[in-house]
Amino acid sequence: ALSEVLGAEVVSCLNRAMAALRDIWEEIGIAEEQRLERTEVVRKHIKSLLDMMVAEEESLKERLLKSIAMCRKELNVLCEELQLDPVEVEEDSTVLQMEKNLRTHVEVLLKQKRDRKQELKTLQDRDQSLCNILCTTPFCIGSKAVPSLEDLDQYRRHVACLTAEKARGGKGQEMFLSSKRQIILLMEELDHTPDTSFEQAVVCEDEKAFCLSPANMAALQSLLQQLEARQSLNEAVCAELRSRILMLWERLQVPAEEREASVVH
């Protein structure tokens, strides 16, 4: 085995080193008693070095086992948050391989969690923007920290429907602008000052501030019809008054010069 070969090589290296030390001690005249002391120092030094190496490897094993326990715990939490089946890991693999596999699974699920939350944030921002334009209620997705794949799919369809509705609302914007121009002209002719919050919103310079909801569009048409009715009524009253004035002129035989002076008004 590889470990036996390495062990034999280590023993061989140690024997060569001790033989070299003995030769040096003999050559320089180190007494036998001092040689024994020096040999003991070498033994303790080698033992300390080996003990330190074993302790480091034991510490590595403990870190791997702790990482495995933490990864298992985190995987269970992530699977529950993401509504996924528990992750199965090969139990017969080595500690090192098991730790790597578990850590890889955690990284994959953490990315899924980040991606889902980011997509949810994007959909919520888009939804809120569309709801502000269309005067609708934002999509209700509940209070889940991480949306399910089904939740996101429903949300996407909801936002797609609102986007299509907004596109159809382009005609509504044209209708609003046309009605707004007519309403402003009628108000000027009738000497009418906008006195309700709705009328003020209609004639406001910020055209994007007006909500193009069905209720608002119906109220807009109702306001336009009311102003047109008032204009028609005023025109009818004026025509009747002009007719009566003409009849009175004829009865009173008012000269043409005086009539022409009054026509200006």
Disulfide bonds with the S-S distance in Angstrom:
Cys135-Cys211 1.28
